[in-house]
Amino acid sequence: MTTAQRTRRWIAGVGMLLAPLLLLISAVVQPSLKSGELNQLVVISGNLDSWYTSQVFALAALVLAVPAVLGLMHMLRERQWITGTVGGALALLGVVVSAGTVALSLVQWEMMRFGVPIPVAAAVIHDLKNTAGIEIPFIILPFAFALGMAVLAVGLAASRAANPIVATLIGLGAIGIPVAYAISSVTLLIVAAAVLLVGLGTTGLFVLRETDEQWEHTPEFHGFRPAGA
């Protein structure tokens, strides 16, 4: 294995570990989530530092989610390449558009930081969220991450590339994250991030501990037999 291949394995494993961890930190720091723009802006205006910190951690988690997803696709490329490709594409699409939702959250923070009247800011945000150009890419498409990760989890379990329980935790955690935002539940967000951390973090540890041969030919979970055996 070349140095570049080892580096990719290391980056993928670290991404699997740190992406859900940073998301969990973001969820813990996150102030209350509210369903209405007016109520949410009131929360932001009273918690400027914690809101900003939460969004920074969320953005960092999204950055590290990219190599994490690519690592999962790598694990499936021999025995479940279609599942890996479809699931990975959906998950990466969700990561990209989720970065847009974080940007929108930072816009809200900036408006409150500069003292824009809350009713005015709420009207602007409401108009933004209720236009097709914003609603489709930034409100609906983030669910592609949940769908993509669920597909990847099915592939991991079907190919025996991961413990089925671990694969299930990855899928459940990923699904819970956009649902938590949709229903404005910080509690569910924390639980979902913690579940994802257990599932994806465990997978990341296995990746970091793999030999060069195991990284190139992902072993089966039962007995850790190489795929080519």
Order of alpha helices (4+ residues) and beta strands (2+ residues): alpha-alpha-alpha-alpha-alpha-alpha-alpha-alpha-alpha
